[in-house]
Amino acid sequence: MTELVSFLRDGHFVEARFRSYPLIFIAGFAAAIVFLAATAHGVNDYAGRPLGTDFSDVYAAGTAALKGHAAQVFDIRYQWHSEQALFGAATPLYGWHYPPFFLLVAAPLALLPYQAALIVWQLSTLILYLWALQSLIAKAAPQWAPARYWLAPALGFTAVFVNLTHGHNGFLTAALFSGALANLETRPLLAGLLFGLLAYKPQFGVMIPLALAAGGYWRSFAAATATLLILALAVTLLFGADIWPAFVAGGHFTRTVVLEQGATGFQKIQTFFSQVRLVGGSIPLAYAIQAVAFLFCAAIVIRTWRKPSSWRVCGAVLCLATLIATPYALDYDLMLLAPAMVLIAAEGKERGFRPYELSLLTFLWLLPLAGRNLAAISHVLLGPFAILALLLMTGARIRA
């Protein structure tokens, strides 16, 4: 037992397997995707689900917007009927839970045939993720900039597979955060623009203004605000003003059925709110505990960004706090761990790793692949607890 504790405490086993294990995962991911493609029947997979599963709601919403029915995509019944018309009567519901901003992406993609749109979406956002992560690495740890050091772990990160098979937007979220953090000091307006584009994921934008204000990044703050206003104007002009009350009305279904009742599956939502609901806790209790998590995250973000802390610590804290401050973050959203892990690893390599830090980073690198299945068996969501532990560990670097 003592040897195991010592083994996990120093975490040196990670460096010995840093290159080989990601390649094994990449090979497994590739084989699974080839299997899905080979067993597909038109736009559906072997189980009758749309290829890319959750991308189907993006395509259906984009198709409706092109037909002049943008406001109706927030009506869950209309959206389901649209999906069934595209993918068959047996298609399960894939709800549209995004603000109107995301229609600016969905509508152009819907101009393509479904398979082509899925491939364009997956490849373009994956490339954006890798490109932005490379920019972050070039600043945080220039010695890792050659692709042989970082490309395999970045592609082998298990959240990559979750996004590839679900057709989701985790690559885009990670790319925007990585690009914004990489450019914050040198190109504040570009950083603000990238932060502003996260408006399609509003639950992930709450910590950003706190960080920018606490750190005095007012140019980035202004650029993010301007980006948000321009996006709102563009959406209104393109799709009509009635899209906003429709979005507000559709939010009732998202809040009550998807989040509070767990229609998506509490085991998939990696938050403290979902943990309480997963073990049978009441909705008020879940909101109360999530509120405590939010206030803690806000406090540590403000404290970190106000101190003369390493920018790598500030960036990592922002990414980690963003994930657990919200009640609604699914396993594919754990792509946001990628920039956080890069920044923490770079900081640790330069200043020394804290006890158990390498082991915790490795655990979170693996978690997205098995997190929902482990939660279904144990009723314990390991994600929020592990992220909280890493957040505390990273925040402790301020005192150090």
Contacts in CASP RR format, 6 or more apart in sequence:
PFRMAT RR
TARGET T0000
AUTHOR 0000-0000-0000
METHOD contacts of the structure
MODEL  1
MTELVSFLRDGHFVEARFRSYPLIFIAGFAAAIVFLAATAHGVNDYAGRP
LGTDFSDVYAAGTAALKGHAAQVFDIRYQWHSEQALFGAATPLYGWHYPP
FFLLVAAPLALLPYQAALIVWQLSTLILYLWALQSLIAKAAPQWAPARYW
LAPALGFTAVFVNLTHGHNGFLTAALFSGALANLETRPLLAGLLFGLLAY
KPQFGVMIPLALAAGGYWRSFAAATATLLILALAVTLLFGADIWPAFVAG
GHFTRTVVLEQGATGFQKIQTFFSQVRLVGGSIPLAYAIQAVAFLFCAAI
VIRTWRKPSSWRVCGAVLCLATLIATPYALDYDLMLLAPAMVLIAAEGKE
RGFRPYELSLLTFLWLLPLAGRNLAAISHVLLGPFAILALLLMTGARIRA
7 13 0 8 1.000
8 356 0 8 1.000
8 359 0 8 1.000
9 355 0 8 1.000
9 356 0 8 1.000
9 359 0 8 1.000
10 355 0 8 1.000
10 358 0 8 1.000
11 353 0 8 1.000
11 356 0 8 1.000
11 358 0 8 1.000
11 359 0 8 1.000
11 362 0 8 1.000
12 358 0 8 1.000
14 358 0 8 1.000
14 359 0 8 1.000
14 361 0 8 1.000
14 362 0 8 1.000
15 358 0 8 1.000
18 153 0 8 1.000
19 148 0 8 1.000
19 152 0 8 1.000
22 152 0 8 1.000
22 153 0 8 1.000
22 155 0 8 1.000
22 156 0 8 1.000
22 157 0 8 1.000
23 152 0 8 1.000
25 156 0 8 1.000
25 158 0 8 1.000
25 161 0 8 1.000
26 152 0 8 1.000
26 155 0 8 1.000
26 156 0 8 1.000
29 156 0 8 1.000
29 160 0 8 1.000
29 161 0 8 1.000
29 164 0 8 1.000
32 161 0 8 1.000
32 165 0 8 1.000
33 164 0 8 1.000
33 165 0 8 1.000
36 45 0 8 1.000
36 46 0 8 1.000
36 51 0 8 1.000
36 165 0 8 1.000
39 45 0 8 1.000
39 46 0 8 1.000
40 46 0 8 1.000
40 51 0 8 1.000
41 48 0 8 1.000
42 51 0 8 1.000
42 115 0 8 1.000
43 50 0 8 1.000
43 51 0 8 1.000
43 86 0 8 1.000
43 87 0 8 1.000
43 114 0 8 1.000
43 115 0 8 1.000
44 50 0 8 1.000
44 51 0 8 1.000
44 87 0 8 1.000
44 88 0 8 1.000
45 51 0 8 1.000
45 52 0 8 1.000
48 90 0 8 1.000
48 91 0 8 1.000
49 91 0 8 1.000
49 92 0 8 1.000
50 56 0 8 1.000
50 83 0 8 1.000
50 86 0 8 1.000
50 87 0 8 1.000
50 91 0 8 1.000
50 94 0 8 1.000
50 114 0 8 1.000
51 114 0 8 1.000
51 115 0 8 1.000
51 118 0 8 1.000
52 118 0 8 1.000
52 165 0 8 1.000
52 166 0 8 1.000
52 167 0 8 1.000
53 94 0 8 1.000
53 165 0 8 1.000
53 166 0 8 1.000
53 167 0 8 1.000
54 94 0 8 1.000
54 166 0 8 1.000
54 167 0 8 1.000
54 168 0 8 1.000
54 332 0 8 1.000
55 117 0 8 1.000
55 118 0 8 1.000
55 121 0 8 1.000
55 166 0 8 1.000
55 167 0 8 1.000
55 168 0 8 1.000
56 83 0 8 1.000
56 86 0 8 1.000
56 87 0 8 1.000
56 91 0 8 1.000
56 94 0 8 1.000
57 79 0 8 1.000
57 83 0 8 1.000
57 94 0 8 1.000
57 95 0 8 1.000
57 96 0 8 1.000
58 96 0 8 1.000
58 102 0 8 1.000
58 105 0 8 1.000
58 106 0 8 1.000
58 109 0 8 1.000
58 121 0 8 1.000
59 86 0 8 1.000
59 106 0 8 1.000
59 109 0 8 1.000
59 110 0 8 1.000
59 114 0 8 1.000
59 117 0 8 1.000
59 118 0 8 1.000
60 73 0 8 1.000
60 79 0 8 1.000
60 82 0 8 1.000
60 83 0 8 1.000
60 86 0 8 1.000
60 94 0 8 1.000
60 96 0 8 1.000
61 73 0 8 1.000
61 79 0 8 1.000
61 82 0 8 1.000
61 96 0 8 1.000
61 98 0 8 1.000
61 102 0 8 1.000
61 103 0 8 1.000
61 106 0 8 1.000
61 110 0 8 1.000
62 73 0 8 1.000
62 103 0 8 1.000
62 106 0 8 1.000
62 107 0 8 1.000
62 109 0 8 1.000
62 110 0 8 1.000
63 82 0 8 1.000
63 86 0 8 1.000
63 110 0 8 1.000
64 70 0 8 1.000
64 72 0 8 1.000
64 73 0 8 1.000
64 78 0 8 1.000
64 79 0 8 1.000
64 82 0 8 1.000
65 73 0 8 1.000
65 103 0 8 1.000
65 106 0 8 1.000
65 107 0 8 1.000
65 110 0 8 1.000
65 239 0 8 1.000
66 107 0 8 1.000
66 110 0 8 1.000
66 111 0 8 1.000
68 239 0 8 1.000
69 78 0 8 1.000
70 100 0 8 1.000
70 103 0 8 1.000
70 238 0 8 1.000
70 239 0 8 1.000
70 240 0 8 1.000
70 243 0 8 1.000
71 239 0 8 1.000
71 240 0 8 1.000
71 242 0 8 1.000
71 243 0 8 1.000
71 246 0 8 1.000
72 78 0 8 1.000
72 79 0 8 1.000
72 246 0 8 1.000
73 79 0 8 1.000
73 82 0 8 1.000
73 96 0 8 1.000
73 103 0 8 1.000
74 96 0 8 1.000
74 243 0 8 1.000
74 246 0 8 1.000
74 247 0 8 1.000
74 249 0 8 1.000
74 250 0 8 1.000
74 251 0 8 1.000
75 246 0 8 1.000
75 250 0 8 1.000
76 93 0 8 1.000
76 95 0 8 1.000
76 96 0 8 1.000
76 250 0 8 1.000
76 253 0 8 1.000
79 93 0 8 1.000
79 95 0 8 1.000
79 96 0 8 1.000
80 91 0 8 1.000
80 93 0 8 1.000
80 95 0 8 1.000
83 91 0 8 1.000
83 93 0 8 1.000
83 94 0 8 1.000
84 91 0 8 1.000
86 114 0 8 1.000
95 258 0 8 1.000
97 251 0 8 1.000
97 254 0 8 1.000
97 258 0 8 1.000
98 200 0 8 1.000
98 201 0 8 1.000
99 199 0 8 1.000
99 200 0 8 1.000
99 202 0 8 1.000
99 247 0 8 1.000
100 235 0 8 1.000
100 239 0 8 1.000
100 243 0 8 1.000
100 244 0 8 1.000
100 247 0 8 1.000
101 199 0 8 1.000
101 200 0 8 1.000
101 231 0 8 1.000
101 232 0 8 1.000
101 235 0 8 1.000
102 200 0 8 1.000
103 235 0 8 1.000
103 238 0 8 1.000
103 239 0 8 1.000
103 243 0 8 1.000
104 231 0 8 1.000
104 234 0 8 1.000
104 235 0 8 1.000
104 238 0 8 1.000
105 200 0 8 1.000
107 238 0 8 1.000
109 117 0 8 1.000
109 120 0 8 1.000
109 121 0 8 1.000
110 117 0 8 1.000
111 117 0 8 1.000
112 120 0 8 1.000
118 167 0 8 1.000
121 167 0 8 1.000
122 163 0 8 1.000
122 164 0 8 1.000
122 167 0 8 1.000
122 171 0 8 1.000
125 169 0 8 1.000
125 170 0 8 1.000
125 171 0 8 1.000
125 172 0 8 1.000
125 175 0 8 1.000
126 160 0 8 1.000
126 164 0 8 1.000
126 171 0 8 1.000
128 171 0 8 1.000
128 172 0 8 1.000
128 175 0 8 1.000
129 154 0 8 1.000
129 170 0 8 1.000
129 171 0 8 1.000
129 172 0 8 1.000
129 174 0 8 1.000
129 175 0 8 1.000
129 178 0 8 1.000
129 335 0 8 1.000
129 338 0 8 1.000
130 151 0 8 1.000
130 154 0 8 1.000
130 155 0 8 1.000
131 175 0 8 1.000
132 174 0 8 1.000
132 175 0 8 1.000
132 176 0 8 1.000
132 178 0 8 1.000
132 179 0 8 1.000
132 182 0 8 1.000
133 150 0 8 1.000
133 154 0 8 1.000
133 174 0 8 1.000
133 175 0 8 1.000
133 178 0 8 1.000
133 338 0 8 1.000
133 339 0 8 1.000
133 342 0 8 1.000
134 145 0 8 1.000
134 150 0 8 1.000
135 178 0 8 1.000
135 179 0 8 1.000
135 182 0 8 1.000
135 183 0 8 1.000
136 178 0 8 1.000
136 179 0 8 1.000
136 181 0 8 1.000
136 182 0 8 1.000
136 339 0 8 1.000
136 342 0 8 1.000
136 343 0 8 1.000
137 144 0 8 1.000
137 145 0 8 1.000
137 150 0 8 1.000
137 342 0 8 1.000
137 346 0 8 1.000
138 145 0 8 1.000
138 182 0 8 1.000
139 182 0 8 1.000
140 312 0 8 1.000
140 342 0 8 1.000
140 343 0 8 1.000
140 346 0 8 1.000
140 347 0 8 1.000
141 342 0 8 1.000
141 345 0 8 1.000
141 346 0 8 1.000
141 349 0 8 1.000
141 350 0 8 1.000
143 149 0 8 1.000
144 150 0 8 1.000
144 346 0 8 1.000
150 342 0 8 1.000
153 365 0 8 1.000
154 160 0 8 1.000
154 338 0 8 1.000
157 335 0 8 1.000
157 337 0 8 1.000
157 338 0 8 1.000
157 365 0 8 1.000
157 368 0 8 1.000
158 365 0 8 1.000
158 366 0 8 1.000
158 367 0 8 1.000
158 368 0 8 1.000
158 369 0 8 1.000
158 370 0 8 1.000
159 170 0 8 1.000
159 331 0 8 1.000
159 332 0 8 1.000
159 334 0 8 1.000
159 335 0 8 1.000
159 337 0 8 1.000
159 338 0 8 1.000
159 368 0 8 1.000
159 369 0 8 1.000
160 171 0 8 1.000
160 335 0 8 1.000
161 368 0 8 1.000
161 369 0 8 1.000
162 168 0 8 1.000
162 331 0 8 1.000
162 332 0 8 1.000
162 334 0 8 1.000
162 368 0 8 1.000
162 369 0 8 1.000
163 169 0 8 1.000
163 170 0 8 1.000
163 171 0 8 1.000
163 332 0 8 1.000
163 335 0 8 1.000
166 332 0 8 1.000
168 330 0 8 1.000
168 332 0 8 1.000
169 200 0 8 1.000
169 201 0 8 1.000
169 332 0 8 1.000
170 332 0 8 1.000
170 333 0 8 1.000
170 335 0 8 1.000
170 336 0 8 1.000
171 335 0 8 1.000
173 198 0 8 1.000
173 201 0 8 1.000
173 204 0 8 1.000
173 333 0 8 1.000
173 335 0 8 1.000
173 336 0 8 1.000
174 335 0 8 1.000
174 336 0 8 1.000
174 338 0 8 1.000
174 339 0 8 1.000
176 194 0 8 1.000
176 195 0 8 1.000
176 197 0 8 1.000
176 198 0 8 1.000
177 194 0 8 1.000
177 198 0 8 1.000
177 318 0 8 1.000
177 319 0 8 1.000
177 322 0 8 1.000
177 336 0 8 1.000
177 339 0 8 1.000
178 338 0 8 1.000
178 339 0 8 1.000
178 342 0 8 1.000
179 191 0 8 1.000
179 194 0 8 1.000
180 190 0 8 1.000
180 191 0 8 1.000
180 192 0 8 1.000
180 194 0 8 1.000
180 195 0 8 1.000
180 220 0 8 1.000
181 191 0 8 1.000
181 311 0 8 1.000
181 315 0 8 1.000
181 318 0 8 1.000
181 339 0 8 1.000
181 343 0 8 1.000
183 190 0 8 1.000
183 191 0 8 1.000
183 194 0 8 1.000
184 191 0 8 1.000
184 217 0 8 1.000
184 220 0 8 1.000
184 311 0 8 1.000
185 311 0 8 1.000
188 217 0 8 1.000
188 219 0 8 1.000
188 220 0 8 1.000
188 223 0 8 1.000
189 219 0 8 1.000
189 220 0 8 1.000
189 223 0 8 1.000
190 223 0 8 1.000
191 217 0 8 1.000
191 220 0 8 1.000
191 223 0 8 1.000
192 212 0 8 1.000
192 219 0 8 1.000
192 220 0 8 1.000
192 221 0 8 1.000
192 223 0 8 1.000
192 224 0 8 1.000
192 227 0 8 1.000
193 223 0 8 1.000
193 224 0 8 1.000
193 227 0 8 1.000
195 205 0 8 1.000
195 208 0 8 1.000
195 212 0 8 1.000
195 220 0 8 1.000
195 223 0 8 1.000
195 224 0 8 1.000
195 227 0 8 1.000
196 208 0 8 1.000
196 223 0 8 1.000
196 224 0 8 1.000
196 225 0 8 1.000
196 227 0 8 1.000
196 228 0 8 1.000
196 231 0 8 1.000
197 227 0 8 1.000
197 231 0 8 1.000
198 204 0 8 1.000
198 205 0 8 1.000
198 208 0 8 1.000
199 205 0 8 1.000
199 227 0 8 1.000
199 228 0 8 1.000
199 231 0 8 1.000
203 326 0 8 1.000
203 327 0 8 1.000
203 328 0 8 1.000
203 329 0 8 1.000
204 322 0 8 1.000
204 326 0 8 1.000
204 329 0 8 1.000
204 333 0 8 1.000
204 336 0 8 1.000
205 322 0 8 1.000
206 294 0 8 1.000
206 322 0 8 1.000
206 325 0 8 1.000
206 326 0 8 1.000
207 297 0 8 1.000
207 298 0 8 1.000
207 301 0 8 1.000
207 318 0 8 1.000
207 321 0 8 1.000
207 322 0 8 1.000
207 325 0 8 1.000
208 224 0 8 1.000
208 318 0 8 1.000
208 322 0 8 1.000
209 221 0 8 1.000
209 224 0 8 1.000
210 298 0 8 1.000
210 301 0 8 1.000
210 302 0 8 1.000
210 305 0 8 1.000
211 217 0 8 1.000
211 301 0 8 1.000
211 302 0 8 1.000
211 305 0 8 1.000
211 314 0 8 1.000
211 315 0 8 1.000
211 318 0 8 1.000
212 218 0 8 1.000
212 220 0 8 1.000
212 221 0 8 1.000
212 224 0 8 1.000
212 305 0 8 1.000
213 221 0 8 1.000
214 301 0 8 1.000
214 302 0 8 1.000
214 303 0 8 1.000
214 305 0 8 1.000
214 306 0 8 1.000
215 305 0 8 1.000
215 306 0 8 1.000
235 243 0 8 1.000
236 243 0 8 1.000
236 244 0 8 1.000
257 263 0 8 1.000
258 264 0 8 1.000
258 328 0 8 1.000
259 269 0 8 1.000
259 273 0 8 1.000
259 327 0 8 1.000
259 328 0 8 1.000
260 277 0 8 1.000
260 283 0 8 1.000
260 286 0 8 1.000
262 269 0 8 1.000
262 274 0 8 1.000
262 277 0 8 1.000
264 330 0 8 1.000
266 274 0 8 1.000
266 275 0 8 1.000
266 277 0 8 1.000
266 278 0 8 1.000
266 375 0 8 1.000
266 381 0 8 1.000
267 274 0 8 1.000
267 278 0 8 1.000
267 371 0 8 1.000
267 372 0 8 1.000
267 373 0 8 1.000
267 375 0 8 1.000
267 376 0 8 1.000
267 381 0 8 1.000
268 330 0 8 1.000
268 331 0 8 1.000
268 372 0 8 1.000
269 327 0 8 1.000
269 328 0 8 1.000
269 329 0 8 1.000
269 330 0 8 1.000
269 381 0 8 1.000
270 323 0 8 1.000
270 329 0 8 1.000
270 330 0 8 1.000
270 331 0 8 1.000
270 333 0 8 1.000
270 334 0 8 1.000
270 371 0 8 1.000
270 381 0 8 1.000
270 383 0 8 1.000
270 384 0 8 1.000
270 387 0 8 1.000
271 290 0 8 1.000
271 293 0 8 1.000
271 324 0 8 1.000
271 326 0 8 1.000
271 327 0 8 1.000
271 328 0 8 1.000
271 329 0 8 1.000
271 381 0 8 1.000
271 384 0 8 1.000
272 286 0 8 1.000
272 289 0 8 1.000
272 290 0 8 1.000
272 293 0 8 1.000
272 324 0 8 1.000
272 327 0 8 1.000
272 384 0 8 1.000
273 286 0 8 1.000
273 287 0 8 1.000
273 289 0 8 1.000
273 290 0 8 1.000
273 327 0 8 1.000
273 328 0 8 1.000
274 286 0 8 1.000
274 327 0 8 1.000
274 381 0 8 1.000
275 380 0 8 1.000
275 381 0 8 1.000
275 384 0 8 1.000
276 282 0 8 1.000
276 285 0 8 1.000
276 286 0 8 1.000
276 289 0 8 1.000
276 290 0 8 1.000
277 283 0 8 1.000
277 286 0 8 1.000
278 375 0 8 1.000
278 379 0 8 1.000
278 381 0 8 1.000
279 379 0 8 1.000
286 327 0 8 1.000
287 327 0 8 1.000
290 327 0 8 1.000
293 324 0 8 1.000
293 325 0 8 1.000
293 384 0 8 1.000
293 388 0 8 1.000
294 325 0 8 1.000
294 326 0 8 1.000
297 321 0 8 1.000
297 322 0 8 1.000
297 324 0 8 1.000
297 325 0 8 1.000
297 391 0 8 1.000
298 321 0 8 1.000
298 325 0 8 1.000
300 317 0 8 1.000
300 321 0 8 1.000
300 391 0 8 1.000
300 395 0 8 1.000
301 317 0 8 1.000
301 318 0 8 1.000
301 321 0 8 1.000
303 398 0 8 1.000
304 313 0 8 1.000
304 314 0 8 1.000
304 317 0 8 1.000
304 395 0 8 1.000
304 398 0 8 1.000
305 314 0 8 1.000
305 317 0 8 1.000
305 318 0 8 1.000
307 398 0 8 1.000
309 397 0 8 1.000
309 398 0 8 1.000
310 347 0 8 1.000
310 397 0 8 1.000
312 343 0 8 1.000
312 344 0 8 1.000
312 346 0 8 1.000
312 347 0 8 1.000
313 343 0 8 1.000
313 347 0 8 1.000
313 394 0 8 1.000
313 395 0 8 1.000
313 397 0 8 1.000
313 398 0 8 1.000
315 339 0 8 1.000
315 340 0 8 1.000
315 343 0 8 1.000
316 339 0 8 1.000
316 340 0 8 1.000
316 343 0 8 1.000
316 344 0 8 1.000
316 347 0 8 1.000
316 394 0 8 1.000
317 391 0 8 1.000
317 394 0 8 1.000
317 395 0 8 1.000
319 336 0 8 1.000
319 337 0 8 1.000
319 339 0 8 1.000
319 340 0 8 1.000
319 343 0 8 1.000
320 337 0 8 1.000
320 340 0 8 1.000
320 387 0 8 1.000
320 390 0 8 1.000
320 391 0 8 1.000
320 394 0 8 1.000
321 391 0 8 1.000
322 336 0 8 1.000
323 329 0 8 1.000
323 333 0 8 1.000
323 334 0 8 1.000
323 336 0 8 1.000
323 337 0 8 1.000
323 384 0 8 1.000
323 387 0 8 1.000
324 384 0 8 1.000
324 387 0 8 1.000
324 388 0 8 1.000
324 391 0 8 1.000
331 368 0 8 1.000
331 371 0 8 1.000
331 372 0 8 1.000
332 368 0 8 1.000
334 364 0 8 1.000
334 367 0 8 1.000
334 368 0 8 1.000
334 383 0 8 1.000
337 364 0 8 1.000
337 365 0 8 1.000
337 368 0 8 1.000
337 387 0 8 1.000
340 390 0 8 1.000
341 361 0 8 1.000
341 364 0 8 1.000
341 365 0 8 1.000
344 357 0 8 1.000
344 361 0 8 1.000
344 390 0 8 1.000
344 394 0 8 1.000
345 361 0 8 1.000
347 397 0 8 1.000
348 354 0 8 1.000
348 357 0 8 1.000
351 397 0 8 1.000
351 400 0 8 1.000
354 393 0 8 1.000
354 396 0 8 1.000
354 397 0 8 1.000
356 393 0 8 1.000
357 390 0 8 1.000
357 393 0 8 1.000
360 386 0 8 1.000
360 389 0 8 1.000
360 390 0 8 1.000
360 393 0 8 1.000
361 390 0 8 1.000
363 386 0 8 1.000
364 383 0 8 1.000
364 386 0 8 1.000
364 387 0 8 1.000
364 390 0 8 1.000
367 382 0 8 1.000
367 383 0 8 1.000
367 386 0 8 1.000
371 381 0 8 1.000
371 382 0 8 1.000
371 383 0 8 1.000
374 380 0 8 1.000
374 382 0 8 1.000
375 381 0 8 1.000
375 382 0 8 1.000
END
